[in-house]
Amino acid sequence: MSAFDQLNALLQEIKSAHPQNAEELEQFRIRFLGTKNVIKPLMGEIKTVPNEQKKDFGQLINRTVSAAEAKFNALKAELEAAAEDSDAQHLDLTAPGEPLELGSRHPIAITMNRIVSIFERIGFVVADGPEIEDDWHNFTAMNTPEDHPARDMQDTFYLLNSTEMLLRTHTSPVQARTMTSQQPPIRIIAPGRVYRNETVSARSHCQFHQVEGLYIDEGVSFADMKQTLLYFAKEMFGAPKIRLRPSFFPFTEPSAEMDVWIGMDNERNYRLSKGTGWLEIMGCGMVDPDVLEMCGIDSKKYSGFAFGMGIERQALRLYDIGDIRYFFENDVRFLRQFASAM
């Protein structure tokens, strides 16, 4: 049988092949397209073909190889489609789907949003600022110059080889940036992440969150601050009353610590209040006139108050959590408890 006849026979075999499964299809591929396929030996016969027939012989080889490739691809597509149809026929459309587990907000985010929402109801707007701050906005503008002893109250993370740039130790720089960029009336709430070089323990962390508030206008008094914070205490904790104790902050004068009355009617409240019924939640005070003047605001015309609290501490109390480190461990078992608190 001549090489022409052998190629024609193979071409007919390719056209008439009908593999019924993946195994037969693989045998087809090996026979006609594998590294040792039956077409390859016939390619060497071209040297024995008369010169006037070499072109026809070469074209026949190409047609045979092309036919094998096209046949293989078509058969492969048919078998894959048939397999998909078979899977679809066995699909039980009445079976319940795979459950999709819903995520939840972090307890810190829930607490922050709750605090911000309360103050937004009485006209406060959210203000934001950078977490990498300069020394002036973080300390000096808050009436805390280089030699001020109040700086010892906050262990600061300074950037490498810098005494001017630092990770903010509180969100007070947001107040400074607001006061230097706009004139009163100012009524802002500034939530955000802050950093202090503290030993991590059950009650403290080197990274935590704060919410600070600032209200400046003509005729703002200590009584305005007290009524504002009483409203917050009632909305946040359901507290019927608050008390203000004298304290010290470099950027407010007079300054106070604020406690809310939670009572001692159960063991939890007794423990949280250390047997007093009062729970400390924030610091506050009237903005020091020096701070106003340093930020370009006329202290003879305007007055105001400021307050601040740690969000982690509020979350610990709201949800009766015993260790602040739980907030940063990313334990899904812990976070899943707050899915219904969104």
Buried (B, 14 or more C-beta within 10 A) or exposed (E): EEBBEBBBEBBEBBEEBEBEEEEBBBEBBEBBBEEEBBBEEBBEBEEEBEEEEEEEBEEBBEBBBEBBBEBBEEBBEEBEEEEEEEEEEEEEEEEEEEEEEEEBBBBBBBBBEBBBEBBEEEEBEBBEBEBEBBBBBBBBBBBBEEEBEBBEEBEBBEEEEEEEBBBBBBBBBBBBBBBBEEEBEBBBBBBBBBBBEEEEEEEBBBBBBBBBBBBBBEEBEBEBBBEBBBBBBBBBBEBEEBEBEEBBBBBBBBBBBBBBBBEBEEEEBBEBBEEEBBBBBBBBBBBBBBBBEBBEBEBEEBBBBBBBBBBBBBBBBBBEBEEBBBBBEEEEEEBEEBEEEE
